[in-house]
Amino acid sequence: MEIKQIVLEFLKDCNKECKDGNLFGNDGIDSIGFLELLGFLEDRLGVDLDLSEYDPQEFSTIDGFCGIIEQIKGKSNGD
């Protein structure tokens, strides 16, 4: 399953819509929800998600966040 679909599935399960594509907007998640999302993805993808080298602006949108997760996943798979 594509990472964006996994993220959208998580948001749907949390009753969050992120209509404008912003993870942290009015319809988005809060900081606790973001930590829960990271844990969910780590379990689902089997990777350790270290976001410390990324600018928080880069993962403020669903597309930006998914792009970063793809990069991290690729590095962990040796791509």
mmCIF file of the N, C-alpha and C atoms, coordinates in Angstrom:
data_MODEL
# 
_entry.id   MODEL 
# 
loop_
_atom_site.group_PDB 
_atom_site.id 
_atom_site.type_symbol 
_atom_site.label_atom_id 
_atom_site.label_alt_id 
_atom_site.label_comp_id 
_atom_site.label_asym_id 
_atom_site.label_entity_id 
_atom_site.label_seq_id 
_atom_site.pdbx_PDB_ins_code 
_atom_site.Cartn_x 
_atom_site.Cartn_y 
_atom_site.Cartn_z 
_atom_site.occupancy 
_atom_site.B_iso_or_equiv 
_atom_site.pdbx_formal_charge 
_atom_site.auth_seq_id 
_atom_site.auth_comp_id 
_atom_site.auth_asym_id 
_atom_site.auth_atom_id 
_atom_site.pdbx_PDB_model_num 
ATOM 1   N N  . MET A 1 1  ? 0.846   -1.181 0.000  1.00 0.00 ? 1  MET A N  1 
ATOM 2   C CA . MET A 1 1  ? 0.000   0.000  0.000  1.00 0.00 ? 1  MET A CA 1 
ATOM 3   C C  . MET A 1 1  ? 0.893   1.247  0.000  1.00 0.00 ? 1  MET A C  1 
ATOM 4   N N  . GLU A 1 2  ? 0.516   2.231  -0.769 1.00 0.00 ? 2  GLU A N  1 
ATOM 5   C CA . GLU A 1 2  ? 1.254   3.488  -0.863 1.00 0.00 ? 2  GLU A CA 1 
ATOM 6   C C  . GLU A 1 2  ? 1.214   4.240  0.472  1.00 0.00 ? 2  GLU A C  1 
ATOM 7   N N  . ILE A 1 3  ? 2.315   4.909  0.797  1.00 0.00 ? 3  ILE A N  1 
ATOM 8   C CA . ILE A 1 3  ? 2.424   5.614  2.075  1.00 0.00 ? 3  ILE A CA 1 
ATOM 9   C C  . ILE A 1 3  ? 1.309   6.636  2.253  1.00 0.00 ? 3  ILE A C  1 
ATOM 10  N N  . LYS A 1 4  ? 0.979   7.368  1.208  1.00 0.00 ? 4  LYS A N  1 
ATOM 11  C CA . LYS A 1 4  ? -0.081  8.368  1.339  1.00 0.00 ? 4  LYS A CA 1 
ATOM 12  C C  . LYS A 1 4  ? -1.402  7.709  1.725  1.00 0.00 ? 4  LYS A C  1 
ATOM 13  N N  . GLN A 1 5  ? -1.685  6.551  1.165  1.00 0.00 ? 5  GLN A N  1 
ATOM 14  C CA . GLN A 1 5  ? -2.919  5.840  1.512  1.00 0.00 ? 5  GLN A CA 1 
ATOM 15  C C  . GLN A 1 5  ? -2.905  5.404  2.971  1.00 0.00 ? 5  GLN A C  1 
ATOM 16  N N  . ILE A 1 6  ? -1.734  4.977  3.457  1.00 0.00 ? 6  ILE A N  1 
ATOM 17  C CA . ILE A 1 6  ? -1.608  4.570  4.859  1.00 0.00 ? 6  ILE A CA 1 
ATOM 18  C C  . ILE A 1 6  ? -1.855  5.765  5.777  1.00 0.00 ? 6  ILE A C  1 
ATOM 19  N N  . VAL A 1 7  ? -1.276  6.916  5.423  1.00 0.00 ? 7  VAL A N  1 
ATOM 20  C CA . VAL A 1 7  ? -1.466  8.134  6.225  1.00 0.00 ? 7  VAL A CA 1 
ATOM 21  C C  . VAL A 1 7  ? -2.938  8.542  6.220  1.00 0.00 ? 7  VAL A C  1 
ATOM 22  N N  . LEU A 1 8  ? -3.557  8.525  5.058  1.00 0.00 ? 8  LEU A N  1 
ATOM 23  C CA . LEU A 1 8  ? -4.973  8.896  4.965  1.00 0.00 ? 8  LEU A CA 1 
ATOM 24  C C  . LEU A 1 8  ? -5.857  7.929  5.752  1.00 0.00 ? 8  LEU A C  1 
ATOM 25  N N  . GLU A 1 9  ? -5.487  6.647  5.751  1.00 0.00 ? 9  GLU A N  1 
ATOM 26  C CA . GLU A 1 9  ? -6.214  5.651  6.544  1.00 0.00 ? 9  GLU A CA 1 
ATOM 27  C C  . GLU A 1 9  ? -6.115  5.984  8.036  1.00 0.00 ? 9  GLU A C  1 
ATOM 28  N N  . PHE A 1 10 ? -4.913  6.338  8.492  1.00 0.00 ? 10 PHE A N  1 
ATOM 29  C CA . PHE A 1 10 ? -4.718  6.723  9.891  1.00 0.00 ? 10 PHE A CA 1 
ATOM 30  C C  . PHE A 1 10 ? -5.572  7.938  10.236 1.00 0.00 ? 10 PHE A C  1 
ATOM 31  N N  . LEU A 1 11 ? -5.536  8.953  9.380  1.00 0.00 ? 11 LEU A N  1 
ATOM 32  C CA . LEU A 1 11 ? -6.296  10.177 9.632  1.00 0.00 ? 11 LEU A CA 1 
ATOM 33  C C  . LEU A 1 11 ? -7.795  9.898  9.679  1.00 0.00 ? 11 LEU A C  1 
ATOM 34  N N  . LYS A 1 12 ? -8.252  9.044  8.789  1.00 0.00 ? 12 LYS A N  1 
ATOM 35  C CA . LYS A 1 12 ? -9.676  8.687  8.769  1.00 0.00 ? 12 LYS A CA 1 
ATOM 36  C C  . LYS A 1 12 ? -10.059 7.989  10.070 1.00 0.00 ? 12 LYS A C  1 
ATOM 37  N N  . ASP A 1 13 ? -9.206  7.070  10.533 1.00 0.00 ? 13 ASP A N  1 
ATOM 38  C CA . ASP A 1 13 ? -9.473  6.354  11.782 1.00 0.00 ? 13 ASP A CA 1 
ATOM 39  C C  . ASP A 1 13 ? -9.505  7.303  12.979 1.00 0.00 ? 13 ASP A C  1 
ATOM 40  N N  . CYS A 1 14 ? -8.789  8.425  12.876 1.00 0.00 ? 14 CYS A N  1 
ATOM 41  C CA . CYS A 1 14 ? -8.763  9.430  13.953 1.00 0.00 ? 14 CYS A CA 1 
ATOM 42  C C  . CYS A 1 14 ? -9.822  10.511 13.755 1.00 0.00 ? 14 CYS A C  1 
ATOM 43  N N  . ASN A 1 15 ? -10.663 10.327 12.740 1.00 0.00 ? 15 ASN A N  1 
ATOM 44  C CA . ASN A 1 15 ? -11.691 11.316 12.402 1.00 0.00 ? 15 ASN A CA 1 
ATOM 45  C C  . ASN A 1 15 ? -11.098 12.669 12.032 1.00 0.00 ? 15 ASN A C  1 
ATOM 46  N N  . LYS A 1 16 ? -9.961  12.651 11.366 1.00 0.00 ? 16 LYS A N  1 
ATOM 47  C CA . LYS A 1 16 ? -9.313  13.869 10.882 1.00 0.00 ? 16 LYS A CA 1 
ATOM 48  C C  . LYS A 1 16 ? -9.371  13.859 9.365  1.00 0.00 ? 16 LYS A C  1 
ATOM 49  N N  . GLU A 1 17 ? -9.653  15.009 8.789  1.00 0.00 ? 17 GLU A N  1 
ATOM 50  C CA . GLU A 1 17 ? -9.814  15.081 7.344  1.00 0.00 ? 17 GLU A CA 1 
ATOM 51  C C  . GLU A 1 17 ? -8.661  15.772 6.639  1.00 0.00 ? 17 GLU A C  1 
ATOM 52  N N  . CYS A 1 18 ? -8.071  16.772 7.257  1.00 0.00 ? 18 CYS A N  1 
ATOM 53  C CA . CYS A 1 18 ? -6.986  17.543 6.635  1.00 0.00 ? 18 CYS A CA 1 
ATOM 54  C C  . CYS A 1 18 ? -7.399  17.991 5.238  1.00 0.00 ? 18 CYS A C  1 
ATOM 55  N N  . LYS A 1 19 ? -8.575  18.583 5.140  1.00 0.00 ? 19 LYS A N  1 
ATOM 56  C CA . LYS A 1 19 ? -9.150  18.959 3.848  1.00 0.00 ? 19 LYS A CA 1 
ATOM 57  C C  . LYS A 1 19 ? -8.216  19.795 2.990  1.00 0.00 ? 19 LYS A C  1 
ATOM 58  N N  . ASP A 1 20 ? -7.445  20.670 3.620  1.00 0.00 ? 20 ASP A N  1 
ATOM 59  C CA . ASP A 1 20 ? -6.550  21.539 2.858  1.00 0.00 ? 20 ASP A CA 1 
ATOM 60  C C  . ASP A 1 20 ? -5.176  20.917 2.624  1.00 0.00 ? 20 ASP A C  1 
ATOM 61  N N  . GLY A 1 21 ? -4.987  19.664 3.028  1.00 0.00 ? 21 GLY A N  1 
ATOM 62  C CA . GLY A 1 21 ? -3.707  18.992 2.839  1.00 0.00 ? 21 GLY A CA 1 
ATOM 63  C C  . GLY A 1 21 ? -2.693  19.295 3.920  1.00 0.00 ? 21 GLY A C  1 
ATOM 64  N N  . ASN A 1 22 ? -3.068  20.141 4.871  1.00 0.00 ? 22 ASN A N  1 
ATOM 65  C CA . ASN A 1 22 ? -2.173  20.509 5.964  1.00 0.00 ? 22 ASN A CA 1 
ATOM 66  C C  . ASN A 1 22 ? -2.403  19.556 7.131  1.00 0.00 ? 22 ASN A C  1 
ATOM 67  N N  . LEU A 1 23 ? -1.349  18.858 7.546  1.00 0.00 ? 23 LEU A N  1 
ATOM 68  C CA . LEU A 1 23 ? -1.477  17.908 8.652  1.00 0.00 ? 23 LEU A CA 1 
ATOM 69  C C  . LEU A 1 23 ? -1.920  18.565 9.951  1.00 0.00 ? 23 LEU A C  1 
ATOM 70  N N  . PHE A 1 24 ? -1.525  19.823 10.156 1.00 0.00 ? 24 PHE A N  1 
ATOM 71  C CA . PHE A 1 24 ? -1.759  20.480 11.434 1.00 0.00 ? 24 PHE A CA 1 
ATOM 72  C C  . PHE A 1 24 ? -2.799  21.593 11.373 1.00 0.00 ? 24 PHE A C  1 
ATOM 73  N N  . GLY A 1 25 ? -3.578  21.653 10.321 1.00 0.00 ? 25 GLY A N  1 
ATOM 74  C CA . GLY A 1 25 ? -4.590  22.701 10.178 1.00 0.00 ? 25 GLY A CA 1 
ATOM 75  C C  . GLY A 1 25 ? -5.788  22.473 11.084 1.00 0.00 ? 25 GLY A C  1 
ATOM 76  N N  . ASN A 1 26 ? -6.836  23.228 10.829 1.00 0.00 ? 26 ASN A N  1 
ATOM 77  C CA . ASN A 1 26 ? -8.061  23.132 11.632 1.00 0.00 ? 26 ASN A CA 1 
ATOM 78  C C  . ASN A 1 26 ? -8.639  21.723 11.667 1.00 0.00 ? 26 ASN A C  1 
ATOM 79  N N  . ASP A 1 27 ? -8.531  21.009 10.562 1.00 0.00 ? 27 ASP A N  1 
ATOM 80  C CA . ASP A 1 27 ? -9.066  19.652 10.484 1.00 0.00 ? 27 ASP A CA 1 
ATOM 81  C C  . ASP A 1 27 ? -7.985  18.601 10.679 1.00 0.00 ? 27 ASP A C  1 
ATOM 82  N N  . GLY A 1 28 ? -6.777  19.036 11.044 1.00 0.00 ? 28 GLY A N  1 
ATOM 83  C CA . GLY A 1 28 ? -5.643  18.122 11.137 1.00 0.00 ? 28 GLY A CA 1 
ATOM 84  C C  . GLY A 1 28 ? -5.396  17.590 12.534 1.00 0.00 ? 28 GLY A C  1 
ATOM 85  N N  . ILE A 1 29 ? -4.211  17.071 12.709 1.00 0.00 ? 29 ILE A N  1 
ATOM 86  C CA . ILE A 1 29 ? -3.823  16.458 13.974 1.00 0.00 ? 29 ILE A CA 1 
ATOM 87  C C  . ILE A 1 29 ? -3.047  17.450 14.839 1.00 0.00 ? 29 ILE A C  1 
ATOM 88  N N  . ASP A 1 30 ? -2.982  17.149 16.128 1.00 0.00 ? 30 ASP A N  1 
ATOM 89  C CA . ASP A 1 30 ? -2.176  17.952 17.039 1.00 0.00 ? 30 ASP A CA 1 
ATOM 90  C C  . ASP A 1 30 ? -0.834  17.239 17.248 1.00 0.00 ? 30 ASP A C  1 
ATOM 91  N N  . SER A 1 31 ? -0.009  17.753 18.151 1.00 0.00 ? 31 SER A N  1 
ATOM 92  C CA . SER A 1 31 ? 1.324   17.180 18.340 1.00 0.00 ? 31 SER A CA 1 
ATOM 93  C C  . SER A 1 31 ? 1.262   15.736 18.843 1.00 0.00 ? 31 SER A C  1 
ATOM 94  N N  . ILE A 1 32 ? 0.309   15.424 19.690 1.00 0.00 ? 32 ILE A N  1 
ATOM 95  C CA . ILE A 1 32 ? 0.156   14.044 20.164 1.00 0.00 ? 32 ILE A CA 1 
ATOM 96  C C  . ILE A 1 32 ? -0.277  13.147 19.009 1.00 0.00 ? 32 ILE A C  1 
ATOM 97  N N  . GLY A 1 33 ? -1.191  13.631 18.197 1.00 0.00 ? 33 GLY A N  1 
ATOM 98  C CA . GLY A 1 33 ? -1.625  12.880 17.027 1.00 0.00 ? 33 GLY A CA 1 
ATOM 99  C C  . GLY A 1 33 ? -0.483  12.625 16.063 1.00 0.00 ? 33 GLY A C  1 
ATOM 100 N N  . PHE A 1 34 ? 0.433   13.601 15.946 1.00 0.00 ? 34 PHE A N  1 
ATOM 101 C CA . PHE A 1 34 ? 1.585   13.431 15.065 1.00 0.00 ? 34 PHE A CA 1 
ATOM 102 C C  . PHE A 1 34 ? 2.491   12.318 15.589 1.00 0.00 ? 34 PHE A C  1 
ATOM 103 N N  . LEU A 1 35 ? 2.718   12.288 16.894 1.00 0.00 ? 35 LEU A N  1 
ATOM 104 C CA . LEU A 1 35 ? 3.531   11.217 17.485 1.00 0.00 ? 35 LEU A CA 1 
ATOM 105 C C  . LEU A 1 35 ? 2.860   9.860  17.298 1.00 0.00 ? 35 LEU A C  1 
ATOM 106 N N  . GLU A 1 36 ? 1.548   9.827  17.422 1.00 0.00 ? 36 GLU A N  1 
ATOM 107 C CA . GLU A 1 36 ? 0.809   8.585  17.184 1.00 0.00 ? 36 GLU A CA 1 
ATOM 108 C C  . GLU A 1 36 ? 0.931   8.156  15.726 1.00 0.00 ? 36 GLU A C  1 
ATOM 109 N N  . LEU A 1 37 ? 0.877   9.114  14.808 1.00 0.00 ? 37 LEU A N  1 
ATOM 110 C CA . LEU A 1 37 ? 1.046   8.817  13.387 1.00 0.00 ? 37 LEU A CA 1 
ATOM 111 C C  . LEU A 1 37 ? 2.428   8.242  13.124 1.00 0.00 ? 37 LEU A C  1 
ATOM 112 N N  . LEU A 1 38 ? 3.465   8.833  13.714 1.00 0.00 ? 38 LEU A N  1 
ATOM 113 C CA . LEU A 1 38 ? 4.823   8.309  13.538 1.00 0.00 ? 38 LEU A CA 1 
ATOM 114 C C  . LEU A 1 38 ? 4.924   6.871  14.040 1.00 0.00 ? 38 LEU A C  1 
ATOM 115 N N  . GLY A 1 39 ? 4.388   6.611  15.222 1.00 0.00 ? 39 GLY A N  1 
ATOM 116 C CA . GLY A 1 39 ? 4.411   5.251  15.766 1.00 0.00 ? 39 GLY A CA 1 
ATOM 117 C C  . GLY A 1 39 ? 3.655   4.272  14.889 1.00 0.00 ? 39 GLY A C  1 
ATOM 118 N N  . PHE A 1 40 ? 2.511   4.710  14.383 1.00 0.00 ? 40 PHE A N  1 
ATOM 119 C CA . PHE A 1 40 ? 1.703   3.886  13.488 1.00 0.00 ? 40 PHE A CA 1 
ATOM 120 C C  . PHE A 1 40 ? 2.495   3.522  12.233 1.00 0.00 ? 40 PHE A C  1 
ATOM 121 N N  . LEU A 1 41 ? 3.163   4.519  11.648 1.00 0.00 ? 41 LEU A N  1 
ATOM 122 C CA . LEU A 1 41 ? 3.937   4.272  10.432 1.00 0.00 ? 41 LEU A CA 1 
ATOM 123 C C  . LEU A 1 41 ? 5.151   3.397  10.702 1.00 0.00 ? 41 LEU A C  1 
ATOM 124 N N  . GLU A 1 42 ? 5.817   3.618  11.821 1.00 0.00 ? 42 GLU A N  1 
ATOM 125 C CA . GLU A 1 42 ? 6.972   2.778  12.160 1.00 0.00 ? 42 GLU A CA 1 
ATOM 126 C C  . GLU A 1 42 ? 6.549   1.316  12.277 1.00 0.00 ? 42 GLU A C  1 
ATOM 127 N N  . ASP A 1 43 ? 5.437   1.072  12.935 1.00 0.00 ? 43 ASP A N  1 
ATOM 128 C CA . ASP A 1 43 ? 4.933   -0.298 13.065 1.00 0.00 ? 43 ASP A CA 1 
ATOM 129 C C  . ASP A 1 43 ? 4.517   -0.867 11.720 1.00 0.00 ? 43 ASP A C  1 
ATOM 130 N N  . ARG A 1 44 ? 3.817   -0.077 10.959 1.00 0.00 ? 44 ARG A N  1 
ATOM 131 C CA . ARG A 1 44 ? 3.266   -0.536 9.674  1.00 0.00 ? 44 ARG A CA 1 
ATOM 132 C C  . ARG A 1 44 ? 4.344   -0.770 8.624  1.00 0.00 ? 44 ARG A C  1 
ATOM 133 N N  . LEU A 1 45 ? 5.364   0.118  8.599  1.00 0.00 ? 45 LEU A N  1 
ATOM 134 C CA . LEU A 1 45 ? 6.396   0.039  7.571  1.00 0.00 ? 45 LEU A CA 1 
ATOM 135 C C  . LEU A 1 45 ? 7.657   -0.688 8.032  1.00 0.00 ? 45 LEU A C  1 
ATOM 136 N N  . GLY A 1 46 ? 7.790   -0.879 9.344  1.00 0.00 ? 46 GLY A N  1 
ATOM 137 C CA . GLY A 1 46 ? 8.970   -1.557 9.868  1.00 0.00 ? 46 GLY A CA 1 
ATOM 138 C C  . GLY A 1 46 ? 10.241  -0.741 9.751  1.00 0.00 ? 46 GLY A C  1 
ATOM 139 N N  . VAL A 1 47 ? 10.124  0.587  9.856  1.00 0.00 ? 47 VAL A N  1 
ATOM 140 C CA . VAL A 1 47 ? 11.296  1.464  9.790  1.00 0.00 ? 47 VAL A CA 1 
ATOM 141 C C  . VAL A 1 47 ? 11.300  2.401  10.992 1.00 0.00 ? 47 VAL A C  1 
ATOM 142 N N  . ASP A 1 48 ? 12.500  2.906  11.318 1.00 0.00 ? 48 ASP A N  1 
ATOM 143 C CA . ASP A 1 48 ? 12.652  3.887  12.388 1.00 0.00 ? 48 ASP A CA 1 
ATOM 144 C C  . ASP A 1 48 ? 12.614  5.268  11.746 1.00 0.00 ? 48 ASP A C  1 
ATOM 145 N N  . LEU A 1 49 ? 11.638  6.078  12.095 1.00 0.00 ? 49 LEU A N  1 
ATOM 146 C CA . LEU A 1 49 ? 11.458  7.385  11.465 1.00 0.00 ? 49 LEU A CA 1 
ATOM 147 C C  . LEU A 1 49 ? 12.105  8.479  12.298 1.00 0.00 ? 49 LEU A C  1 
ATOM 148 N N  . ASP A 1 50 ? 13.294  8.892  11.891 1.00 0.00 ? 50 ASP A N  1 
ATOM 149 C CA . ASP A 1 50 ? 14.005  9.982  12.557 1.00 0.00 ? 50 ASP A CA 1 
ATOM 150 C C  . ASP A 1 50 ? 13.848  11.227 11.691 1.00 0.00 ? 50 ASP A C  1 
ATOM 151 N N  . LEU A 1 51 ? 13.075  12.176 12.168 1.00 0.00 ? 51 LEU A N  1 
ATOM 152 C CA . LEU A 1 51 ? 12.800  13.393 11.400 1.00 0.00 ? 51 LEU A CA 1 
ATOM 153 C C  . LEU A 1 51 ? 13.714  14.545 11.785 1.00 0.00 ? 51 LEU A C  1 
ATOM 154 N N  . SER A 1 52 ? 14.714  14.293 12.615 1.00 0.00 ? 52 SER A N  1 
ATOM 155 C CA . SER A 1 52 ? 15.548  15.372 13.152 1.00 0.00 ? 52 SER A CA 1 
ATOM 156 C C  . SER A 1 52 ? 16.329  16.133 12.086 1.00 0.00 ? 52 SER A C  1 
ATOM 157 N N  . GLU A 1 53 ? 16.622  15.504 10.964 1.00 0.00 ? 53 GLU A N  1 
ATOM 158 C CA . GLU A 1 53 ? 17.389  16.193 9.928  1.00 0.00 ? 53 GLU A CA 1 
ATOM 159 C C  . GLU A 1 53 ? 16.515  16.963 8.933  1.00 0.00 ? 53 GLU A C  1 
ATOM 160 N N  . TYR A 1 54 ? 15.219  16.969 9.160  1.00 0.00 ? 54 TYR A N  1 
ATOM 161 C CA . TYR A 1 54 ? 14.294  17.648 8.259  1.00 0.00 ? 54 TYR A CA 1 
ATOM 162 C C  . TYR A 1 54 ? 13.714  18.898 8.911  1.00 0.00 ? 54 TYR A C  1 
ATOM 163 N N  . ASP A 1 55 ? 13.441  19.879 8.083  1.00 0.00 ? 55 ASP A N  1 
ATOM 164 C CA . ASP A 1 55 ? 12.793  21.114 8.531  1.00 0.00 ? 55 ASP A CA 1 
ATOM 165 C C  . ASP A 1 55 ? 11.310  20.814 8.787  1.00 0.00 ? 55 ASP A C  1 
ATOM 166 N N  . PRO A 1 56 ? 10.779  21.200 9.936  1.00 0.00 ? 56 PRO A N  1 
ATOM 167 C CA . PRO A 1 56 ? 9.360   20.928 10.226 1.00 0.00 ? 56 PRO A CA 1 
ATOM 168 C C  . PRO A 1 56 ? 8.404   21.423 9.136  1.00 0.00 ? 56 PRO A C  1 
ATOM 169 N N  . GLN A 1 57 ? 8.769   22.479 8.431  1.00 0.00 ? 57 GLN A N  1 
ATOM 170 C CA . GLN A 1 57 ? 7.919   22.967 7.332  1.00 0.00 ? 57 GLN A CA 1 
ATOM 171 C C  . GLN A 1 57 ? 7.756   21.904 6.255  1.00 0.00 ? 57 GLN A C  1 
ATOM 172 N N  . GLU A 1 58 ? 8.780   21.054 6.100  1.00 0.00 ? 58 GLU A N  1 
ATOM 173 C CA . GLU A 1 58 ? 8.740   20.020 5.072  1.00 0.00 ? 58 GLU A CA 1 
ATOM 174 C C  . GLU A 1 58 ? 7.676   18.968 5.349  1.00 0.00 ? 58 GLU A C  1 
ATOM 175 N N  . PHE A 1 59 ? 7.345   18.748 6.609  1.00 0.00 ? 59 PHE A N  1 
ATOM 176 C CA . PHE A 1 59 ? 6.343   17.724 6.896  1.00 0.00 ? 59 PHE A CA 1 
ATOM 177 C C  . PHE A 1 59 ? 5.050   18.289 7.461  1.00 0.00 ? 59 PHE A C  1 
ATOM 178 N N  . SER A 1 60 ? 4.778   19.539 7.138  1.00 0.00 ? 60 SER A N  1 
ATOM 179 C CA . SER A 1 60 ? 3.524   20.146 7.596  1.00 0.00 ? 60 SER A CA 1 
ATOM 180 C C  . SER A 1 60 ? 2.340   19.799 6.689  1.00 0.00 ? 60 SER A C  1 
ATOM 181 N N  . THR A 1 61 ? 2.628   19.348 5.470  1.00 0.00 ? 61 THR A N  1 
ATOM 182 C CA . THR A 1 61 ? 1.556   18.929 4.562  1.00 0.00 ? 61 THR A CA 1 
ATOM 183 C C  . THR A 1 61 ? 1.600   17.414 4.392  1.00 0.00 ? 61 THR A C  1 
ATOM 184 N N  . ILE A 1 62 ? 0.495   16.849 4.003  1.00 0.00 ? 62 ILE A N  1 
ATOM 185 C CA . ILE A 1 62 ? 0.431   15.403 3.796  1.00 0.00 ? 62 ILE A CA 1 
ATOM 186 C C  . ILE A 1 62 ? 1.424   14.976 2.722  1.00 0.00 ? 62 ILE A C  1 
ATOM 187 N N  . ASP A 1 63 ? 1.456   15.684 1.593  1.00 0.00 ? 63 ASP A N  1 
ATOM 188 C CA . ASP A 1 63 ? 2.362   15.305 0.507  1.00 0.00 ? 63 ASP A CA 1 
ATOM 189 C C  . ASP A 1 63 ? 3.824   15.448 0.913  1.00 0.00 ? 63 ASP A C  1 
ATOM 190 N N  . GLY A 1 64 ? 4.162   16.544 1.598  1.00 0.00 ? 64 GLY A N  1 
ATOM 191 C CA . GLY A 1 64 ? 5.536   16.740 2.049  1.00 0.00 ? 64 GLY A CA 1 
ATOM 192 C C  . GLY A 1 64 ? 5.954   15.670 3.040  1.00 0.00 ? 64 GLY A C  1 
ATOM 193 N N  . PHE A 1 65 ? 5.078   15.371 3.985  1.00 0.00 ? 65 PHE A N  1 
ATOM 194 C CA . PHE A 1 65 ? 5.351   14.349 4.988  1.00 0.00 ? 65 PHE A CA 1 
ATOM 195 C C  . PHE A 1 65 ? 5.548   12.984 4.327  1.00 0.00 ? 65 PHE A C  1 
ATOM 196 N N  . CYS A 1 66 ? 4.668   12.636 3.401  1.00 0.00 ? 66 CYS A N  1 
ATOM 197 C CA . CYS A 1 66 ? 4.775   11.342 2.720  1.00 0.00 ? 66 CYS A CA 1 
ATOM 198 C C  . CYS A 1 66 ? 6.061   11.246 1.906  1.00 0.00 ? 66 CYS A C  1 
ATOM 199 N N  . GLY A 1 67 ? 6.477   12.353 1.299  1.00 0.00 ? 67 GLY A N  1 
ATOM 200 C CA . GLY A 1 67 ? 7.737   12.368 0.557  1.00 0.00 ? 67 GLY A CA 1 
ATOM 201 C C  . GLY A 1 67 ? 8.925   12.080 1.457  1.00 0.00 ? 67 GLY A C  1 
ATOM 202 N N  . ILE A 1 68 ? 8.929   12.666 2.638  1.00 0.00 ? 68 ILE A N  1 
ATOM 203 C CA . ILE A 1 68 ? 10.008  12.423 3.598  1.00 0.00 ? 68 ILE A CA 1 
ATOM 204 C C  . ILE A 1 68 ? 10.001  10.963 4.051  1.00 0.00 ? 68 ILE A C  1 
ATOM 205 N N  . ILE A 1 69 ? 8.836   10.425 4.317  1.00 0.00 ? 69 ILE A N  1 
ATOM 206 C CA . ILE A 1 69 ? 8.740   9.029  4.751  1.00 0.00 ? 69 ILE A CA 1 
ATOM 207 C C  . ILE A 1 69 ? 9.251   8.108  3.646  1.00 0.00 ? 69 ILE A C  1 
ATOM 208 N N  . GLU A 1 70 ? 8.933   8.422  2.396  1.00 0.00 ? 70 GLU A N  1 
ATOM 209 C CA . GLU A 1 70 ? 9.452   7.640  1.256  1.00 0.00 ? 70 GLU A CA 1 
ATOM 210 C C  . GLU A 1 70 ? 10.976  7.673  1.242  1.00 0.00 ? 70 GLU A C  1 
ATOM 211 N N  . GLN A 1 71 ? 11.571  8.856  1.467  1.00 0.00 ? 71 GLN A N  1 
ATOM 212 C CA . GLN A 1 71 ? 13.032  8.981  1.500  1.00 0.00 ? 71 GLN A CA 1 
ATOM 213 C C  . GLN A 1 71 ? 13.625  8.128  2.608  1.00 0.00 ? 71 GLN A C  1 
ATOM 214 N N  . ILE A 1 72 ? 13.066  8.229  3.797  1.00 0.00 ? 72 ILE A N  1 
ATOM 215 C CA . ILE A 1 72 ? 13.575  7.467  4.939  1.00 0.00 ? 72 ILE A CA 1 
ATOM 216 C C  . ILE A 1 72 ? 13.429  5.970  4.683  1.00 0.00 ? 72 ILE A C  1 
ATOM 217 N N  . LYS A 1 73 ? 12.288  5.579  4.157  1.00 0.00 ? 73 LYS A N  1 
ATOM 218 C CA . LYS A 1 73 ? 12.048  4.163  3.860  1.00 0.00 ? 73 LYS A CA 1 
ATOM 219 C C  . LYS A 1 73 ? 13.043  3.667  2.817  1.00 0.00 ? 73 LYS A C  1 
ATOM 220 N N  . GLY A 1 74 ? 13.312  4.496  1.810  1.00 0.00 ? 74 GLY A N  1 
ATOM 221 C CA . GLY A 1 74 ? 14.279  4.127  0.779  1.00 0.00 ? 74 GLY A CA 1 
ATOM 222 C C  . GLY A 1 74 ? 15.675  3.943  1.344  1.00 0.00 ? 74 GLY A C  1 
ATOM 223 N N  . LYS A 1 75 ? 16.079  4.837  2.250  1.00 0.00 ? 75 LYS A N  1 
ATOM 224 C CA . LYS A 1 75 ? 17.398  4.723  2.884  1.00 0.00 ? 75 LYS A CA 1 
ATOM 225 C C  . LYS A 1 75 ? 17.503  3.446  3.705  1.00 0.00 ? 75 LYS A C  1 
ATOM 226 N N  . SER A 1 76 ? 16.436  3.109  4.408  1.00 0.00 ? 76 SER A N  1 
ATOM 227 C CA . SER A 1 76 ? 16.480  1.918  5.264  1.00 0.00 ? 76 SER A CA 1 
ATOM 228 C C  . SER A 1 76 ? 16.478  0.631  4.445  1.00 0.00 ? 76 SER A C  1 
ATOM 229 N N  . ASN A 1 77 ? 15.972  0.719  3.210  1.00 0.00 ? 77 ASN A N  1 
ATOM 230 C CA . ASN A 1 77 ? 15.965  -0.438 2.316  1.00 0.00 ? 77 ASN A CA 1 
ATOM 231 C C  . ASN A 1 77 ? 17.203  -0.492 1.437  1.00 0.00 ? 77 ASN A C  1 
ATOM 232 N N  . GLY A 1 78 ? 18.088  0.503  1.595  1.00 0.00 ? 78 GLY A N  1 
ATOM 233 C CA . GLY A 1 78 ? 19.311  0.531  0.807  1.00 0.00 ? 78 GLY A CA 1 
ATOM 234 C C  . GLY A 1 78 ? 19.142  1.057  -0.595 1.00 0.00 ? 78 GLY A C  1 
ATOM 235 N N  . ASP A 1 79 ? 18.047  1.744  -0.860 1.00 0.00 ? 79 ASP A N  1 
ATOM 236 C CA . ASP A 1 79 ? 17.811  2.315  -2.201 1.00 0.00 ? 79 ASP A CA 1 
ATOM 237 C C  . ASP A 1 79 ? 18.658  3.548  -2.413 1.00 0.00 ? 79 ASP A C  1 
# 
